[in-house]
Amino acid sequence: MNMEQQVEHSHLQIRGLSLHVAQAGKGELGTVVFLHGFPEIWYSWRHQMLAVAAAGYRAVAPDWRGYGLSDQPPEPEAASYDDLVEDLLAILDALSIPKAFLVAKDFGAMPAYEFALHHPSRTCGVMCLGIPFLNGGSSFTSLPEGFYILRWREPGRAEADFWRYDVKRVVRTISCSSLGSEIPIAKEDQEIMDLADLSTPLPEWFTEDDLAVYASLYEKSGFRYPMEMPYRSLHKRKPIEDPKFQVPVFVVMGEKDYVFKFPGVESVLKDGIMEKFAPDLKITYIPEGSHFVQEQFPDKVNDLLVSFLKGHPVSA
């Protein structure tokens, strides 16, 4: 069976919005919920969904509110990470899932960590790719003005930049500029879209067909909400007082992921800081892995993921 035959799509009415959810597998051994980042959607997890389904789990991959095939919130500027945590809880309730493993990437890691801290009885374990637990976030004040997150925080700036091109080129530029180990930073007289090198071919693991799927979903959703969540909502996040994970936490980082250069990230991972918050912590590095490690090296990530799941069997 190909992916189209194995993945089922539905919409759930969640807190006043219709959210799109992709699912695969029967779930004899438990449920795994996949939480995407930007510029991604449920499709980013296609390889992992089929792997966990084949291993006996139920895979559930929603499009966050404002992303992909999910509804746009009526007030994008009111975006908050609390909404994502509440949406996740409501999705579990709507699907009658008592507890689940959370697998998250990029900004999806933040609500995953927060959900696990606030709802340990609903969480079997957390595996996050590319983002360790940074309580309260990372300060970007030491980075140049042209740093993409600082640019995209400015209301209207990204929208004006993106508007110059078709959606496919925007998605391609954002994805390709995130593949290297250097942080995407524009010069003073540049916008982020000007960083594109269209002569660079797509990597073999990210085909024109894959790009077309991403582009079609962003054509539907647009970029208005994705700029609010995550970038213009980061400052609203507040540190959790004395956070302590009661569930196993697994962080997987590509060694060539540019996020390593974000202030505080390497220290949290390599100086034992995260272990203070997560007593049951495992950290694994994938050589040559980029910020899209789950698509770049799906077999490696799938092996790590299934091993993590099997190592923490869900009690009845």
Residue frames as qw, qx, qy, qz and C-alpha x, y, z in Angstrom:
[[0.000, 0.887, 0.462, 0.000, 0.00, 0.00, 0.00],
 [0.382, 0.424, -0.051, 0.820, 1.22, 3.50, -0.76],
 [0.124, -0.094, -0.480, 0.864, 0.98, 6.40, 1.64],
 [0.394, -0.109, -0.174, -0.896, -2.31, 7.70, 0.22],
 [0.687, -0.225, -0.617, -0.312, -3.93, 4.36, 1.02],
 [0.577, -0.194, -0.663, 0.435, -2.53, 4.13, 4.54],
 [0.113, -0.121, -0.336, 0.927, -3.14, 7.68, 5.77],
 [0.057, -0.691, -0.702, -0.165, -6.71, 8.72, 6.58],
 [0.115, 0.165, -0.074, 0.977, -7.78, 12.35, 6.75],
 [0.230, -0.702, -0.672, -0.052, -10.53, 13.92, 8.81],
 [0.015, 0.514, -0.122, 0.849, -11.54, 17.20, 10.40],
 [0.405, -0.447, -0.710, 0.364, -12.28, 17.62, 14.11],
 [0.156, -0.835, -0.174, -0.498, -14.26, 20.45, 15.65],
 [0.661, -0.214, -0.399, 0.598, -11.78, 21.75, 18.21],
 [0.267, -0.541, -0.272, 0.750, -12.46, 24.82, 20.33],
 [0.307, 0.782, 0.202, -0.503, -14.50, 26.55, 17.64],
 [0.239, 0.651, -0.548, -0.468, -12.23, 25.63, 14.72],
 [0.968, 0.214, 0.072, -0.112, -12.18, 22.76, 12.24],
 [0.211, -0.715, 0.645, 0.170, -8.73, 21.18, 12.53],
 [0.816, 0.382, -0.389, -0.193, -7.35, 18.74, 9.97],
 [0.566, -0.505, 0.645, -0.093, -5.89, 15.50, 11.32],
 [0.666, 0.387, -0.603, -0.206, -4.04, 12.78, 9.40],
 [0.688, -0.401, 0.536, -0.279, -3.99, 9.30, 10.94],
 [0.659, 0.347, -0.649, -0.157, -2.45, 5.90, 10.25],
 [0.286, 0.190, -0.883, 0.321, -2.33, 2.58, 12.09],
 [0.597, -0.470, -0.589, -0.274, -4.56, 0.75, 14.53],
 [0.176, -0.667, 0.347, -0.635, -2.78, 1.56, 17.76],
 [0.857, -0.280, -0.432, -0.014, -2.57, -1.78, 19.58],
 [0.689, -0.104, -0.362, 0.620, 0.53, -0.53, 21.42],
 [0.227, -0.642, -0.264, 0.684, -0.49, 3.09, 21.94],
 [0.366, 0.870, 0.303, 0.134, -0.81, 6.43, 20.16],
 [0.514, -0.217, 0.116, 0.821, 1.86, 8.77, 18.83],
 [0.214, 0.920, 0.313, -0.103, 0.89, 12.39, 18.12],
 [0.610, 0.099, 0.206, 0.759, 3.14, 14.28, 15.70],
 [0.032, -0.917, -0.242, 0.315, 3.42, 18.07, 16.01],
 [0.660, 0.473, 0.191, 0.551, 4.92, 19.99, 13.10],
 [0.323, -0.546, -0.043, 0.772, 6.93, 23.21, 12.95],
 [0.415, 0.863, 0.080, -0.276, 7.34, 25.90, 10.27],
 [0.486, 0.243, -0.198, -0.816, 7.35, 25.80, 7.24],
 [0.100, 0.040, -0.989, -0.101, 5.83, 22.38, 7.74],
 [0.700, -0.121, -0.030, -0.703, 2.47, 20.67, 8.02],
 [0.875, -0.184, 0.382, -0.234, 1.28, 17.12, 8.83],
 [0.862, 0.488, -0.135, 0.009, 3.04, 15.88, 5.66],
 [0.100, 0.767, -0.591, 0.230, 6.45, 16.50, 7.28],
 [0.504, -0.357, 0.724, -0.307, 5.83, 13.35, 9.34],
 [0.831, 0.270, -0.235, -0.425, 4.86, 11.04, 6.44],
 [0.557, 0.355, -0.741, 0.122, 7.83, 8.71, 6.95],
 [0.052, -0.213, 0.771, -0.598, 7.45, 8.50, 10.73],
 [0.684, 0.016, 0.203, -0.701, 3.68, 7.96, 10.60],
 [0.854, 0.227, -0.388, -0.263, 4.04, 4.85, 8.44],
 [0.409, 0.343, -0.774, 0.341, 6.92, 3.52, 10.57],
 [0.247, -0.151, 0.681, -0.672, 5.04, 3.76, 13.88],
 [0.787, 0.111, 0.012, -0.606, 1.87, 2.38, 12.27],
 [0.755, 0.292, -0.582, -0.070, 3.85, -0.63, 11.03],
 [0.242, 0.272, -0.780, 0.509, 5.26, -1.06, 14.55],
 [0.336, -0.429, -0.834, 0.087, 1.76, -1.35, 16.06],
 [0.105, -0.408, -0.380, 0.824, 0.97, 2.23, 17.05],
 [0.249, 0.822, 0.504, 0.087, -1.65, 4.76, 16.01],
 [0.385, -0.043, 0.100, 0.916, -0.12, 7.81, 14.33],
 [0.064, 0.876, 0.473, -0.067, -1.99, 11.12, 14.62],
 [0.427, -0.079, 0.129, 0.892, -0.64, 14.22, 12.86],
 [0.142, 0.854, 0.455, -0.207, -2.72, 17.41, 13.06],
 [0.331, 0.511, 0.105, 0.786, -2.20, 20.62, 11.14],
 [0.202, -0.337, -0.459, 0.797, -1.95, 23.29, 13.82],
 [0.183, 0.844, 0.443, -0.241, -4.67, 25.94, 13.75],
 [0.138, 0.899, -0.153, -0.386, -3.94, 28.38, 10.91],
 [0.136, -0.495, 0.776, 0.367, -1.80, 25.82, 9.07],
 [0.083, -0.009, 0.951, 0.298, -2.44, 23.47, 6.15],
 [0.288, -0.371, -0.719, -0.513, -6.04, 22.28, 5.94],
 [0.272, -0.508, -0.668, 0.471, -7.01, 23.54, 9.40],
 [0.019, 0.906, 0.384, 0.177, -9.16, 26.63, 9.92],
 [0.312, 0.409, -0.195, 0.835, -7.68, 30.09, 10.33],
 [0.249, -0.527, -0.598, 0.550, -8.33, 31.61, 13.77],
 [0.146, 0.879, 0.414, 0.185, -10.48, 34.75, 13.48],
 [0.118, -0.977, 0.174, -0.041, -7.84, 36.93, 15.19],
 [0.855, 0.276, -0.270, 0.346, -4.36, 35.79, 14.10],
 [0.182, 0.645, -0.379, 0.638, -2.68, 38.52, 16.16],
 [0.650, -0.540, 0.266, -0.465, -4.10, 36.93, 19.32],
 [0.850, 0.181, -0.493, 0.042, -2.04, 33.75, 18.70],
 [0.384, -0.678, 0.530, -0.335, -0.66, 32.13, 21.83],
 [0.312, 0.284, -0.906, 0.035, 1.19, 28.94, 22.67],
 [0.373, 0.023, 0.722, -0.582, -1.47, 28.26, 25.31],
 [0.725, 0.335, -0.026, -0.601, -3.95, 27.80, 22.45],
 [0.571, 0.387, -0.704, -0.166, -1.78, 25.04, 20.97],
 [0.009, 0.155, -0.903, 0.401, -1.57, 23.21, 24.30],
 [0.522, 0.204, 0.492, -0.666, -5.35, 23.48, 24.74],
 [0.693, 0.403, -0.329, -0.500, -5.94, 22.36, 21.13],
 [0.360, 0.325, -0.874, 0.028, -3.74, 19.32, 21.71],
 [0.223, 0.014, 0.815, -0.534, -5.67, 18.35, 24.84],
 [0.627, 0.343, 0.217, -0.664, -8.97, 18.77, 22.97],
 [0.583, 0.415, -0.605, -0.350, -7.69, 16.62, 20.06],
 [0.135, 0.164, -0.951, 0.224, -6.83, 13.78, 22.47],
 [0.393, 0.195, 0.632, -0.639, -10.27, 14.09, 24.04],
 [0.634, 0.417, -0.109, -0.642, -12.05, 14.19, 20.67],
 [0.609, 0.354, -0.683, -0.191, -10.24, 11.02, 19.55],
 [0.875, -0.420, 0.015, -0.241, -10.76, 9.28, 22.94],
 [0.701, 0.350, -0.471, 0.405, -7.00, 8.95, 23.49],
 [0.650, -0.727, -0.204, 0.081, -6.28, 8.64, 27.24],
 [0.383, -0.780, 0.330, 0.370, -2.55, 9.30, 26.86],
 [0.781, 0.610, 0.038, 0.127, -0.08, 9.59, 24.00],
 [0.644, -0.231, 0.195, 0.703, 3.55, 9.89, 23.04],
 [0.251, 0.936, 0.080, -0.232, 4.31, 13.35, 21.63],
 [0.684, -0.002, 0.339, 0.646, 6.80, 13.71, 18.79],
 [0.131, 0.950, 0.204, -0.198, 7.52, 17.32, 17.88],
 [0.652, 0.208, 0.216, 0.696, 9.72, 19.41, 15.65],
 [0.180, 0.412, 0.113, 0.886, 10.80, 23.05, 15.54],
 [0.264, -0.305, 0.249, -0.881, 8.26, 25.32, 17.29],
 [0.781, -0.255, -0.418, -0.389, 5.98, 22.28, 17.80],
 [0.590, 0.015, -0.669, 0.452, 8.43, 21.24, 20.51],
 [0.048, -0.245, 0.378, -0.892, 7.38, 24.14, 22.74],
 [0.697, -0.225, 0.010, -0.681, 3.71, 23.13, 23.18],
 [0.835, 0.007, -0.549, -0.016, 4.84, 19.49, 23.38],
 [0.396, 0.136, -0.630, 0.654, 7.12, 20.24, 26.34],
 [0.285, -0.203, 0.287, -0.892, 4.49, 22.43, 27.98],
 [0.793, -0.151, -0.302, -0.508, 1.78, 19.82, 27.49],
 [0.741, 0.011, -0.634, 0.219, 3.96, 17.13, 29.09],
 [0.190, 0.147, -0.545, 0.803, 4.66, 19.40, 32.09],
 [0.428, -0.112, 0.180, -0.879, 1.02, 20.42, 32.58],
 [0.870, 0.028, -0.006, -0.492, -0.61, 17.08, 31.67],
 [0.019, -0.474, 0.880, 0.006, 1.79, 14.28, 32.67],
 [0.570, 0.088, 0.759, -0.302, -1.11, 11.84, 33.14],
 [0.717, 0.609, 0.196, -0.277, -1.98, 12.27, 29.44],
 [0.380, 0.788, -0.475, -0.090, 1.63, 11.93, 28.24],
 [0.990, -0.082, 0.010, 0.115, 3.60, 8.71, 27.75],
 [0.644, -0.321, 0.235, 0.653, 6.81, 10.45, 26.70],
 [0.297, 0.918, 0.014, -0.264, 8.15, 13.29, 24.55],
 [0.702, -0.025, 0.381, 0.601, 10.57, 13.12, 21.62],
 [0.203, 0.929, 0.086, -0.296, 11.59, 16.48, 20.16],
 [0.746, 0.253, 0.268, 0.555, 13.68, 17.14, 17.06],
 [0.387, 0.553, 0.130, 0.727, 15.82, 20.24, 16.70],
 [0.211, -0.684, 0.103, -0.690, 14.69, 22.10, 19.84],
 [0.412, -0.101, -0.779, 0.461, 15.73, 21.28, 23.41],
 [0.332, -0.798, -0.503, 0.009, 13.73, 22.50, 26.41],
 [0.302, 0.238, -0.156, 0.910, 14.63, 26.17, 26.84],
 [0.194, -0.669, -0.665, 0.269, 12.47, 27.33, 29.73],
 [0.015, -0.823, -0.164, 0.544, 11.19, 30.76, 28.73],
 [0.653, 0.742, 0.125, 0.088, 12.83, 30.61, 25.31],
 [0.705, -0.022, 0.109, 0.701, 16.07, 31.88, 23.82],
 [0.016, -0.872, -0.067, 0.485, 17.20, 35.51, 23.74],
 [0.712, 0.461, 0.317, 0.425, 18.10, 36.71, 20.27],
 [0.055, -0.984, -0.010, 0.166, 19.46, 40.10, 21.29],
 [0.462, -0.577, 0.501, 0.451, 23.01, 39.04, 20.42],
 [0.580, 0.274, 0.656, 0.398, 22.09, 38.20, 16.82],
 [0.121, -0.075, 0.287, 0.947, 22.17, 40.68, 13.92],
 [0.430, 0.348, 0.219, -0.804, 19.08, 42.66, 12.90],
 [0.531, 0.328, -0.535, -0.570, 18.87, 40.56, 9.72],
 [0.120, -0.049, 0.975, -0.181, 18.27, 37.33, 11.68],
 [0.252, -0.267, -0.722, -0.587, 15.14, 35.80, 10.17],
 [0.312, -0.564, -0.738, 0.198, 13.19, 35.56, 13.46],
 [0.152, -0.489, -0.216, 0.832, 13.82, 39.24, 14.25],
 [0.109, 0.058, -0.473, -0.872, 12.74, 40.19, 10.71],
 [0.323, -0.337, -0.794, -0.390, 9.59, 38.08, 10.86],
 [0.225, -0.483, -0.653, 0.538, 8.60, 39.53, 14.23],
 [0.044, 0.259, -0.030, -0.965, 7.99, 42.88, 12.54],
 [0.497, 0.526, 0.609, -0.324, 4.29, 43.13, 11.61],
 [0.558, 0.776, 0.111, -0.272, 3.84, 43.15, 7.85],
 [0.024, -0.734, 0.588, 0.339, 7.49, 42.78, 6.89],
 [0.371, -0.105, 0.904, 0.183, 7.46, 39.08, 6.04],
 [0.524, 0.589, 0.585, -0.189, 4.10, 39.41, 4.32],
 [0.326, 0.873, -0.134, -0.339, 5.48, 42.15, 2.03],
 [0.143, -0.553, 0.776, 0.269, 8.62, 40.09, 1.38],
 [0.443, 0.107, 0.889, 0.038, 6.70, 36.89, 0.58],
 [0.502, 0.672, 0.374, -0.395, 4.08, 38.68, -1.52],
 [0.174, 0.701, -0.465, -0.512, 6.68, 39.32, -4.25],
 [0.155, 0.299, -0.906, -0.258, 6.78, 35.64, -5.18],
 [0.762, -0.162, -0.430, -0.457, 4.54, 32.63, -5.62],
 [0.758, -0.526, 0.251, -0.292, 3.97, 30.35, -2.64],
 [0.979, 0.092, -0.045, 0.176, 6.10, 27.54, -4.05],
 [0.513, 0.567, -0.289, 0.576, 9.15, 29.78, -4.28],
 [0.347, -0.699, 0.305, -0.546, 8.59, 31.10, -0.75],
 [0.919, -0.325, 0.168, -0.146, 8.37, 27.59, 0.71],
 [0.881, 0.305, -0.119, 0.341, 11.40, 26.48, -1.30],
 [0.248, 0.699, -0.313, 0.593, 13.47, 29.47, -0.14],
 [0.548, -0.627, 0.321, -0.451, 12.57, 29.04, 3.54],
 [0.985, -0.137, 0.103, -0.022, 13.20, 25.29, 3.43],
 [0.809, 0.393, -0.141, 0.414, 16.50, 25.49, 1.55],
 [0.093, 0.737, -0.333, 0.581, 17.85, 28.36, 3.68],
 [0.669, -0.552, 0.319, -0.381, 17.24, 26.17, 6.73],
 [0.978, 0.120, -0.168, 0.026, 19.26, 23.21, 5.46],
 [0.554, 0.510, -0.436, 0.492, 22.72, 24.47, 6.38],
 [0.628, -0.376, -0.494, 0.469, 24.54, 24.86, 9.66],
 [0.191, 0.031, -0.103, 0.976, 24.56, 28.67, 9.41],
 [0.134, 0.608, 0.599, -0.504, 21.69, 30.77, 10.75],
 [0.324, 0.614, 0.499, 0.518, 19.72, 32.48, 7.93],
 [0.218, -0.700, -0.187, 0.654, 20.63, 36.19, 8.24],
 [0.465, 0.756, 0.326, 0.325, 19.88, 38.88, 5.65],
 [0.415, 0.019, -0.054, 0.908, 22.09, 41.91, 5.02],
 [0.062, 0.450, 0.329, -0.828, 20.77, 45.42, 5.68],
 [0.359, 0.370, -0.283, -0.809, 19.65, 45.92, 2.08],
 [0.305, 0.009, -0.901, -0.308, 18.16, 42.42, 1.77],
 [0.748, -0.222, 0.163, -0.604, 14.95, 40.69, 2.74],
 [0.620, -0.257, 0.735, -0.092, 14.88, 37.02, 3.75],
 [0.822, 0.455, 0.329, -0.092, 13.54, 35.94, 0.34],
 [0.390, 0.853, -0.343, -0.055, 16.62, 37.52, -1.25],
 [0.413, -0.547, 0.728, -0.001, 18.73, 34.78, 0.38],
 [0.892, 0.254, 0.345, -0.146, 17.37, 32.31, -2.18],
 [0.041, -0.501, 0.721, 0.477, 19.80, 30.61, -4.52],
 [0.815, 0.299, 0.193, -0.457, 17.43, 29.16, -7.09],
 [0.561, 0.547, -0.603, -0.146, 20.32, 27.51, -8.93],
 [0.161, -0.320, 0.884, -0.300, 20.80, 25.14, -5.98],
 [0.550, -0.132, -0.713, -0.415, 18.91, 21.91, -6.66],
 [0.737, -0.465, 0.118, -0.477, 16.55, 20.50, -4.07],
 [0.229, -0.422, 0.868, -0.125, 18.13, 17.76, -1.93],
 [0.347, 0.037, -0.864, -0.363, 17.28, 14.25, -3.09],
 [0.134, -0.304, -0.887, 0.322, 15.13, 13.62, -0.02],
 [0.196, 0.607, 0.382, -0.669, 12.94, 16.68, -0.69],
 [0.380, 0.234, 0.703, 0.553, 11.53, 16.26, -4.18],
 [0.150, -0.089, -0.269, -0.947, 9.60, 18.60, -6.44],
 [0.484, -0.423, -0.684, -0.344, 6.52, 16.50, -5.60],
 [0.462, -0.458, -0.568, 0.504, 7.11, 17.07, -1.87],
 [0.133, -0.157, -0.041, 0.978, 7.56, 20.79, -2.48],
 [0.280, -0.266, -0.522, -0.760, 4.30, 20.84, -4.45],
 [0.492, -0.522, -0.696, 0.018, 2.43, 19.31, -1.48],
 [0.358, -0.412, -0.353, 0.760, 3.82, 21.93, 0.91],
 [0.012, -0.026, 0.222, 0.975, 3.07, 24.74, -1.54],
 [0.333, -0.410, -0.659, -0.536, -0.52, 23.59, -2.10],
 [0.478, -0.583, -0.614, 0.235, -1.19, 23.63, 1.64],
 [0.283, -0.400, -0.163, 0.857, 0.37, 27.06, 2.14],
 [0.078, -0.215, -0.467, -0.854, -1.65, 28.34, -0.81],
 [0.423, -0.591, -0.646, -0.235, -4.68, 27.42, 1.26],
 [0.533, -0.637, -0.407, 0.381, -3.49, 28.73, 4.63],
 [0.189, 0.896, -0.071, 0.395, -1.30, 31.64, 3.57],
 [0.605, 0.145, -0.472, 0.625, 1.45, 32.94, 5.86],
 [0.247, -0.682, 0.042, -0.687, -0.48, 35.40, 8.02],
 [0.802, -0.551, 0.032, -0.227, -1.03, 33.06, 10.96],
 [0.915, 0.007, -0.151, 0.374, 2.31, 31.21, 10.61],
 [0.333, 0.533, -0.243, 0.739, 4.10, 34.53, 11.14],
 [0.490, -0.631, 0.153, -0.581, 2.10, 35.12, 14.34],
 [0.824, -0.366, 0.406, -0.148, 2.69, 31.55, 15.47],
 [0.703, -0.438, -0.372, 0.419, 5.52, 31.04, 16.20],
 [0.515, 0.275, -0.099, 0.806, 7.48, 34.24, 15.56],
 [0.112, -0.521, 0.023, -0.846, 5.31, 37.09, 16.86],
 [0.745, -0.543, -0.200, -0.330, 4.11, 35.08, 19.85],
 [0.724, 0.103, -0.515, 0.448, 7.51, 34.12, 21.29],
 [0.089, 0.361, -0.385, 0.845, 7.61, 37.13, 23.60],
 [0.644, -0.406, -0.056, -0.646, 4.28, 36.09, 25.18],
 [0.837, -0.108, -0.532, 0.073, 5.71, 32.84, 26.51],
 [0.364, -0.764, 0.354, -0.397, 6.43, 32.84, 30.22],
 [0.277, 0.341, -0.874, 0.207, 8.86, 30.54, 32.00],
 [0.776, -0.392, -0.425, -0.252, 7.27, 27.67, 33.91],
 [0.334, -0.721, 0.461, -0.395, 8.05, 27.84, 37.60],
 [0.416, -0.408, 0.801, -0.137, 10.29, 24.96, 38.69],
 [0.807, 0.290, -0.275, -0.434, 9.56, 22.73, 35.66],
 [0.315, -0.365, 0.875, -0.053, 10.13, 19.01, 36.22],
 [0.645, 0.178, -0.538, -0.513, 9.24, 16.42, 33.61],
 [0.658, -0.226, 0.622, -0.358, 7.57, 13.32, 35.03],
 [0.903, 0.362, 0.213, -0.091, 7.81, 11.47, 31.70],
 [0.702, -0.150, 0.397, 0.572, 10.76, 10.32, 29.58],
 [0.292, 0.898, -0.045, -0.326, 12.18, 13.00, 27.27],
 [0.750, 0.034, 0.449, 0.484, 14.23, 12.28, 24.15],
 [0.194, 0.874, -0.108, -0.433, 15.95, 15.04, 22.16],
 [0.773, 0.188, 0.431, 0.426, 17.30, 14.29, 18.67],
 [0.067, 0.883, -0.129, -0.445, 19.51, 16.91, 17.02],
 [0.798, 0.517, 0.061, 0.303, 21.11, 16.94, 13.61],
 [0.628, -0.420, 0.017, 0.655, 24.74, 17.95, 14.11],
 [0.283, 0.139, 0.334, 0.888, 24.45, 20.39, 11.18],
 [0.099, -0.796, -0.588, -0.108, 21.23, 21.98, 12.49],
 [0.225, 0.535, -0.065, 0.812, 21.64, 25.77, 12.51],
 [0.558, -0.735, -0.203, -0.328, 19.59, 25.91, 15.74],
 [0.803, -0.238, -0.254, 0.483, 22.80, 24.87, 17.54],
 [0.387, 0.230, -0.054, 0.891, 23.98, 28.46, 16.97],
 [0.337, -0.757, -0.280, -0.485, 20.96, 29.98, 18.73],
 [0.035, -0.548, 0.547, -0.632, 21.99, 31.53, 22.07],
 [0.554, -0.323, 0.543, -0.542, 21.80, 29.01, 24.89],
 [0.915, 0.142, -0.151, -0.347, 20.98, 25.94, 22.82],
 [0.681, 0.356, -0.606, 0.206, 24.35, 24.19, 22.85],
 [0.048, -0.393, 0.654, -0.645, 24.82, 24.91, 26.54],
 [0.742, -0.142, 0.243, -0.609, 21.43, 23.43, 27.47],
 [0.934, 0.203, -0.241, -0.168, 22.27, 20.26, 25.56],
 [0.751, 0.342, -0.456, 0.333, 25.93, 19.78, 26.42],
 [0.083, 0.454, -0.541, 0.703, 26.35, 21.31, 29.89],
 [0.262, -0.225, -0.899, 0.271, 23.76, 19.16, 31.65],
 [0.227, -0.004, 0.216, -0.950, 21.26, 22.01, 32.06],
 [0.632, -0.089, -0.396, -0.660, 18.31, 20.16, 30.54],
 [0.549, -0.081, -0.821, 0.137, 18.89, 17.17, 32.83],
 [0.008, 0.025, 0.567, -0.823, 17.91, 19.36, 35.78],
 [0.545, 0.108, 0.042, -0.831, 14.41, 19.63, 34.30],
 [0.873, 0.162, -0.273, -0.370, 14.15, 16.14, 32.81],
 [0.542, -0.515, 0.656, -0.104, 15.48, 13.37, 35.09],
 [0.741, 0.139, 0.643, 0.135, 14.72, 10.72, 32.44],
 [0.347, 0.843, -0.148, -0.384, 16.51, 12.38, 29.51],
 [0.750, 0.005, 0.493, 0.441, 18.22, 11.00, 26.44],
 [0.252, 0.842, -0.162, -0.449, 19.99, 13.14, 23.82],
 [0.763, 0.091, 0.528, 0.362, 21.11, 11.76, 20.46],
 [0.119, 0.726, -0.273, -0.619, 22.97, 13.52, 17.65],
 [0.818, 0.400, 0.398, 0.107, 22.69, 12.55, 13.98],
 [0.390, -0.389, 0.393, 0.736, 25.86, 13.35, 12.01],
 [0.100, 0.079, 0.586, 0.800, 25.16, 15.48, 8.92],
 [0.015, -0.649, -0.760, 0.015, 21.57, 15.99, 10.10],
 [0.046, 0.313, 0.121, 0.941, 19.97, 19.33, 9.25],
 [0.330, 0.014, 0.404, -0.853, 16.93, 21.07, 10.73],
 [0.785, 0.142, -0.138, -0.587, 14.78, 18.70, 8.63],
 [0.090, -0.415, 0.905, -0.038, 16.42, 15.56, 9.96],
 [0.602, 0.144, 0.712, -0.331, 13.22, 13.48, 9.99],
 [0.732, 0.629, 0.093, -0.244, 12.86, 13.91, 6.24],
 [0.264, 0.771, -0.574, -0.081, 16.58, 13.87, 5.47],
 [0.189, 0.289, -0.929, 0.135, 17.34, 10.66, 7.38],
 [0.722, -0.254, -0.077, -0.639, 13.93, 9.04, 7.89],
 [0.846, -0.034, -0.531, 0.025, 15.26, 5.53, 8.54],
 [0.391, 0.166, -0.586, 0.690, 17.59, 6.74, 11.31],
 [0.310, -0.227, 0.262, -0.885, 14.89, 8.85, 12.93],
 [0.805, -0.154, -0.303, -0.486, 12.33, 6.04, 12.59],
 [0.725, 0.020, -0.637, 0.263, 14.68, 3.57, 14.28],
 [0.153, 0.157, -0.516, 0.828, 15.30, 6.00, 17.14],
 [0.502, -0.197, 0.028, -0.842, 11.61, 6.75, 17.47],
 [0.842, -0.134, -0.424, -0.306, 10.38, 3.13, 17.45],
 [0.592, 0.068, -0.648, 0.474, 13.13, 2.18, 19.89],
 [0.087, -0.193, 0.386, -0.898, 12.00, 5.01, 22.21],
 [0.687, -0.180, -0.138, -0.690, 8.38, 3.87, 21.98],
 [0.843, -0.051, -0.534, -0.044, 9.19, 0.20, 22.59],
 [0.433, 0.166, -0.614, 0.639, 11.44, 1.15, 25.50],
 [0.196, 0.006, 0.460, -0.866, 8.49, 2.77, 27.27],
 [0.186, -0.318, -0.873, -0.320, 5.55, 0.40, 26.86],
 [0.387, -0.329, 0.014, -0.861, 2.17, 1.91, 27.65],
 [0.059, 0.078, 0.919, -0.382, 0.58, 0.26, 30.67],
 [0.193, -0.468, -0.747, -0.432, -3.06, -0.68, 30.26]]
